[in-house]
Amino acid sequence: MTVLDGKAVAKKVRDEVKARAEAFAAAHGRKPGLHVVLVGDDPASQVYVRNKERAAAKAGLEGQVHRLPGDTTQADLEALVAKLNADPAIDGILVQLPLPGHLEAQPVLDAIDPSKDVDGLTALNAGLLVDGRDGLRPCTPSGCMRLIEETGADLTGQRALVIGRSVLVGKPVALMLLARNATVTIAHSRTADLEARVRESDIVVAAVGRPEMVRGEWIKEDAIVLDVGINRTDEGKLVGDVEYAAAAERAGWITPVPGGVGPMTIAMLLGNTVTAAERREARGPRGGR
């Protein structure tokens, strides 16, 4: 069994991004620009945004965090997104979720210029993924695929099981696996006989948000196991959606929790920002829609 070290792979990705950002700055006289919008004072969101801010600076990106009060109106938030869309120096826009309860997230996400949608959550980018065309991909699924690349496995004809059907992880990672010629099944919390589905799978991506729902004894020998879940037990311990210790005895490759898929998300966000900058500059000086 080999542990897929997300921290080590994320560092490799960040180093690649830094080199690309430096080349972009040399060619265009500016750094790729990433702007993050944070509404309210949710403690977890504030930590995530600080981490993104630090990582962006280290990778050679120009950035700004727009911190808005918790009582910001829908109209004011959408007006800010429109302002960021219109700024040619901004290549990536990320609205940190969740938003305060009085705000609707989907209209805000839909208002983001798809060419600046570094979270890959607009309807256009989702549609491009379904259609197999170039677009900005969601960060966590992209991180999963990069980790799979580290194994050197040829996915052609392999049975892949994605447990979870969210638009953030489950659905997009299933489409990405399908694009790599894997035979993909999407399961979820209501799937009948999940054990049987896991036992036959060469690749398992667990992203359902239930602590240790996937038992280690179900894992097929030498399978690749990616655990996207992160759950806190009553004792305060962080665990994934997979029973790690038992699964590690059977898997060929497995991600730990924490330190597996998690670190990849910000790294892929930085990569998306540079990709967005490169594509926008290639389309013209303003890089518009």
C-alpha positions as CSV (number, residue, x, y, z in Angstrom):
1,M,0.0,0.0,0.0
2,T,1.2,3.5,-0.9
3,V,-0.2,6.6,0.9
4,L,-1.1,9.3,-1.6
5,D,0.4,12.3,0.2
6,G,-1.7,15.3,-0.7
7,K,0.6,17.8,1.0
8,A,3.6,16.6,-1.1
9,V,1.6,16.6,-4.4
10,A,0.0,20.0,-3.6
11,K,3.5,21.4,-3.1
12,K,4.5,20.1,-6.5
13,V,1.4,21.7,-8.1
14,R,2.1,25.0,-6.3
15,D,5.7,25.0,-7.6
16,E,4.4,24.4,-11.1
17,V,1.9,27.3,-10.7
18,K,4.6,29.6,-9.4
19,A,6.7,29.0,-12.5
20,R,3.7,29.5,-14.8
21,A,2.8,32.7,-12.9
22,E,6.3,34.1,-13.3
23,A,6.3,33.3,-17.0
24,F,2.9,35.0,-17.4
25,A,4.1,38.1,-15.5
26,A,7.2,38.3,-17.7
27,A,5.1,38.1,-20.9
28,H,2.2,40.4,-19.9
29,G,3.7,42.8,-17.4
30,R,1.3,41.9,-14.6
31,K,0.6,39.0,-12.3
32,P,-2.4,36.8,-12.6
33,G,-5.2,38.3,-10.4
34,L,-7.3,36.4,-8.0
35,H,-10.1,38.1,-6.0
36,V,-12.0,36.4,-3.2
37,V,-15.3,37.6,-1.8
38,L,-16.1,36.8,1.8
39,V,-19.4,37.8,3.3
40,G,-19.9,37.7,7.1
41,D,-17.8,36.3,9.9
42,D,-18.1,32.5,9.6
43,P,-15.0,31.2,11.4
44,A,-14.3,28.3,9.1
45,S,-14.7,30.5,6.0
46,Q,-12.3,33.1,7.4
47,V,-9.7,30.4,7.9
48,Y,-10.1,29.1,4.4
49,V,-9.9,32.5,2.9
50,R,-6.7,33.4,4.9
51,N,-5.1,30.1,3.6
52,K,-6.1,31.0,0.0
53,E,-4.7,34.5,0.4
54,R,-1.3,33.3,1.7
55,A,-1.1,30.5,-0.9
56,A,-1.9,33.0,-3.7
57,A,0.8,35.4,-2.6
58,K,3.4,32.6,-2.3
59,A,2.5,31.4,-5.8
60,G,3.1,34.8,-7.4
61,L,-0.5,35.8,-7.9
62,E,-1.9,39.3,-7.3
63,G,-4.9,39.2,-5.1
64,Q,-7.4,40.9,-2.9
65,V,-10.0,39.7,-0.4
66,H,-13.3,41.7,-0.4
67,R,-14.6,41.3,3.2
68,L,-18.3,42.3,3.3
69,P,-20.5,42.6,6.4
70,G,-22.9,39.8,7.2
71,D,-25.9,42.0,6.4
72,T,-24.8,42.7,2.8
73,T,-27.8,42.6,0.5
74,Q,-28.2,40.4,-2.5
75,A,-28.1,43.4,-4.8
76,D,-24.9,44.7,-3.3
77,L,-23.1,41.4,-3.5
78,E,-24.1,40.9,-7.2
79,A,-23.0,44.4,-7.9
80,L,-19.6,43.7,-6.6
81,V,-19.4,40.5,-8.7
82,A,-20.3,42.7,-11.8
83,K,-17.6,45.2,-10.9
84,L,-15.0,42.4,-10.6
85,N,-16.2,40.9,-13.9
86,A,-15.5,44.2,-15.6
87,D,-11.9,44.7,-14.3
88,P,-9.4,43.4,-16.9
89,A,-6.7,42.9,-14.2
90,I,-8.8,40.3,-12.4
91,D,-8.5,36.8,-13.9
92,G,-10.2,34.7,-11.1
93,I,-13.2,35.4,-8.9
94,L,-14.1,33.2,-6.0
95,V,-17.2,33.7,-3.8
96,Q,-16.6,31.9,-0.5
97,L,-19.4,29.6,0.5
98,P,-21.5,29.2,2.5
99,L,-23.1,32.7,2.3
100,P,-25.2,34.1,5.2
101,G,-28.7,32.6,5.3
102,H,-30.5,35.6,3.8
103,L,-28.4,35.4,0.6
104,E,-29.0,33.1,-2.4
105,A,-25.8,31.6,-3.6
106,Q,-26.8,30.3,-7.0
107,P,-27.6,33.7,-8.6
108,V,-24.3,35.1,-7.3
109,L,-22.4,32.2,-8.8
110,D,-24.3,32.5,-12.0
111,A,-23.3,36.2,-12.2
112,I,-19.6,35.3,-12.3
113,D,-18.0,35.7,-15.7
114,P,-17.3,32.0,-16.7
115,S,-13.9,32.9,-17.9
116,K,-13.1,34.1,-14.3
117,D,-14.9,31.2,-12.6
118,V,-11.9,29.6,-10.9
119,D,-14.2,27.5,-8.7
120,G,-15.7,25.9,-11.9
121,L,-19.3,26.3,-10.6
122,T,-21.0,28.4,-13.2
123,A,-23.6,26.6,-15.4
124,L,-21.4,27.2,-18.5
125,N,-18.3,25.6,-17.1
126,A,-20.5,22.7,-15.8
127,G,-21.9,22.3,-19.3
128,L,-18.4,22.4,-20.9
129,L,-17.4,19.6,-18.5
130,V,-20.4,17.5,-19.5
131,D,-19.7,18.2,-23.2
132,G,-16.0,17.2,-22.8
133,R,-14.8,20.7,-23.8
134,D,-12.2,22.9,-22.3
135,G,-13.4,24.9,-19.3
136,L,-12.5,25.7,-15.7
137,R,-13.0,22.6,-13.6
138,P,-14.0,22.5,-9.9
139,C,-11.0,22.4,-7.7
140,T,-11.5,19.4,-5.5
141,P,-12.4,17.0,-8.3
142,S,-9.3,18.3,-10.2
143,G,-7.2,17.6,-7.2
144,C,-8.6,14.0,-7.1
145,M,-7.6,13.5,-10.7
146,R,-4.1,14.9,-10.1
147,L,-3.7,12.5,-7.2
148,I,-4.8,9.6,-9.4
149,E,-2.2,10.7,-12.0
150,E,0.5,10.3,-9.3
151,T,-0.3,6.5,-9.2
152,G,0.6,6.1,-12.9
153,A,-2.5,4.0,-13.4
154,D,-4.1,3.7,-16.8
155,L,-7.8,4.3,-16.1
156,T,-9.0,2.8,-19.4
157,G,-11.7,0.2,-18.7
158,Q,-11.2,0.4,-14.9
159,R,-14.2,0.3,-12.7
160,A,-14.6,3.6,-10.8
161,L,-17.1,4.1,-8.0
162,V,-17.9,7.7,-6.9
163,I,-19.9,7.8,-3.7
164,G,-21.6,11.1,-3.5
165,R,-23.6,13.1,-6.1
166,S,-22.9,16.7,-5.2
167,V,-22.2,19.4,-7.8
168,L,-19.0,20.3,-5.9
169,V,-17.4,16.9,-6.0
170,G,-19.4,13.8,-6.9
171,K,-20.9,14.7,-10.3
172,P,-17.8,16.5,-11.7
173,V,-15.3,13.9,-10.6
174,A,-17.5,11.2,-12.2
175,L,-17.4,13.1,-15.5
176,M,-13.6,13.5,-15.2
177,L,-13.1,9.8,-14.7
178,L,-15.4,9.0,-17.6
179,A,-13.3,11.3,-19.8
180,R,-10.3,9.2,-18.9
181,N,-12.2,6.1,-20.2
182,A,-13.0,4.6,-16.8
183,T,-16.3,2.8,-16.4
184,V,-18.0,4.9,-13.8
185,T,-20.8,4.3,-11.3
186,I,-22.2,7.0,-9.1
187,A,-23.5,5.8,-5.7
188,H,-24.8,7.7,-2.7
189,S,-26.3,7.4,0.8
190,R,-29.4,5.6,-0.5
191,T,-27.6,3.1,-2.9
192,A,-28.7,-0.5,-2.3
193,D,-25.9,-2.9,-1.5
194,L,-23.1,-0.3,-1.4
195,E,-20.7,-3.0,-0.2
196,A,-21.1,-5.0,-3.4
197,R,-20.4,-1.9,-5.5
198,V,-17.3,-1.1,-3.5
199,R,-15.9,-4.6,-3.6
200,E,-15.9,-4.6,-7.5
201,S,-14.3,-1.2,-7.9
202,D,-10.7,-0.5,-9.0
203,I,-11.1,3.1,-8.0
204,V,-13.2,4.5,-5.1
205,V,-13.8,8.2,-4.6
206,A,-15.7,8.7,-1.3
207,A,-17.4,12.1,-1.0
208,V,-20.6,11.6,0.9
209,G,-19.9,13.2,4.2
210,R,-20.5,10.3,6.6
211,P,-17.8,9.2,8.9
212,E,-16.2,5.8,7.9
213,M,-19.3,4.8,5.9
214,V,-17.1,2.8,3.6
215,R,-15.7,-0.2,5.6
216,G,-12.1,-1.2,5.0
217,E,-13.0,-4.8,4.4
218,W,-15.1,-3.8,1.4
219,I,-12.1,-2.4,-0.5
220,K,-10.9,-4.5,-3.5
221,E,-7.2,-5.6,-3.3
222,D,-4.9,-2.9,-4.8
223,A,-7.7,-0.4,-5.4
224,I,-7.1,3.3,-5.5
225,V,-9.0,4.9,-2.7
226,L,-9.6,8.7,-2.5
227,D,-11.3,9.9,0.6
228,V,-12.8,13.4,0.1
229,G,-14.8,13.3,3.4
230,I,-13.7,15.1,6.5
231,N,-15.8,14.5,9.6
232,R,-15.3,15.2,13.3
233,T,-16.2,12.4,15.7
234,D,-17.8,12.9,19.1
235,E,-14.3,12.5,20.5
236,G,-13.0,15.3,18.4
237,K,-11.0,13.2,16.0
238,L,-11.0,13.9,12.2
239,V,-11.9,11.0,10.1
240,G,-12.9,10.5,6.4
241,D,-15.7,8.7,4.8
242,V,-13.5,5.5,4.6
243,E,-12.4,3.3,7.5
244,Y,-8.8,4.2,6.9
245,A,-6.7,1.7,8.9
246,A,-8.6,-1.4,7.6
247,A,-8.8,0.0,4.0
248,A,-5.1,0.7,4.0
249,E,-4.5,-3.0,4.5
250,R,-6.2,-3.8,1.2
251,A,-5.7,-0.7,-1.0
252,G,-2.9,-0.2,-3.5
253,W,-3.1,3.6,-3.0
254,I,-5.0,5.6,-0.4
255,T,-5.4,9.2,0.7
256,P,-5.2,9.9,4.4
257,V,-7.5,12.3,6.3
258,P,-6.4,14.9,6.9
259,G,-3.5,15.5,4.5
260,G,-4.9,13.8,1.4
261,V,-7.4,15.4,-0.9
262,G,-7.8,18.5,1.2
263,P,-4.5,20.2,0.4
264,M,-5.1,19.7,-3.3
265,T,-8.1,22.0,-3.4
266,I,-6.2,25.3,-2.9
267,A,-3.4,24.2,-5.2
268,M,-5.8,23.5,-8.0
269,L,-7.5,26.8,-7.4
270,L,-4.2,28.6,-8.0
271,G,-3.7,26.6,-11.1
272,N,-7.1,27.5,-12.4
273,T,-6.3,31.2,-11.8
274,V,-3.2,31.0,-14.0
275,T,-5.1,29.0,-16.6
276,A,-7.8,31.7,-16.6
277,A,-5.3,34.4,-17.0
278,E,-3.5,32.7,-19.9
279,R,-6.8,32.0,-21.7
280,R,-8.1,35.5,-21.2
281,E,-4.9,37.1,-22.5
282,A,-5.0,34.8,-25.5
283,R,-8.5,36.1,-26.4
284,G,-7.4,39.7,-26.4
285,P,-6.3,42.6,-24.2
286,R,-9.4,42.6,-22.1
287,G,-10.0,38.9,-22.1
288,G,-13.7,39.3,-21.9
289,R,-16.5,36.8,-22.6
